[in-house]
Amino acid sequence: MPSSPFPTDAGEGATPQPPPSVRVAVALLGTLAALLLLYVAITWLGRDGLTEALTESGLSRAEAEQFLLVNSTAPLVLGLLYAVSAWGLSSHRSWARWTGVAGSVVLALLVISTMLTAGGVTVISLLLLVLSVAAAASLLAGTTRDWLAAASGG
């Protein structure tokens, strides 16, 4: 019987241990989820001060509140998507690979468009870009695909 290229837990029939690409992908997805959800939490906890600052810069109160809502929606959705993808990937769900890749592509495009329209790069935007590209690369790695196929029996 040919041996699997992936190390297994104790005994035959045990699920193979995840290769480094899977462990890195889960860690990156979890990190991105934490960063984005933390951003949303900080924004909503400080929304009164942010609304006040936006009104001082010339927006009406309603426009400032709408601005905060719109600018919190994408990070909230992506943060939840990353969290679900990290959980799904660690639970051997092949769909999690593709939801993680989709989220990474969307985040990378959002960050790049923000960099171009804002006219500069911030440390946070660069960090999010690097993490999203690294997550996509780990998710698209052949070892990740093979591990998911082996874990599902296909």
Rosetta blueprint (number, residue, H / E / L):
1 M L
2 P L
3 S L
4 S L
5 P L
6 F L
7 P L
8 T E
9 D L
10 A L
11 G L
12 E L
13 G L
14 A L
15 T L
16 P E
17 Q L
18 P L
19 P L
20 P H
21 S H
22 V H
23 R H
24 V H
25 A H
26 V H
27 A H
28 L H
29 L H
30 G H
31 T H
32 L H
33 A H
34 A H
35 L H
36 L H
37 L H
38 L H
39 Y H
40 V H
41 A H
42 I H
43 T H
44 W H
45 L H
46 G L
47 R H
48 D H
49 G H
50 L H
51 T H
52 E H
53 A H
54 L H
55 T H
56 E H
57 S L
58 G L
59 L L
60 S L
61 R H
62 A H
63 E H
64 A H
65 E H
66 Q H
67 F H
68 L H
69 L H
70 V H
71 N H
72 S H
73 T H
74 A H
75 P H
76 L H
77 V H
78 L H
79 G H
80 L H
81 L H
82 Y H
83 A H
84 V H
85 S H
86 A H
87 W H
88 G H
89 L H
90 S H
91 S L
92 H L
93 R L
94 S H
95 W H
96 A H
97 R H
98 W H
99 T H
100 G H
101 V H
102 A H
103 G H
104 S H
105 V H
106 V H
107 L H
108 A H
109 L H
110 L H
111 V H
112 I H
113 S H
114 T H
115 M H
116 L H
117 T H
118 A H
119 G L
120 G L
121 V L
122 T L
123 V H
124 I H
125 S H
126 L H
127 L H
128 L H
129 L H
130 V H
131 L H
132 S H
133 V H
134 A H
135 A H
136 A H
137 A H
138 S H
139 L H
140 L H
141 A L
142 G H
143 T H
144 T H
145 R H
146 D H
147 W H
148 L H
149 A H
150 A H
151 A H
152 S H
153 G L
154 G L
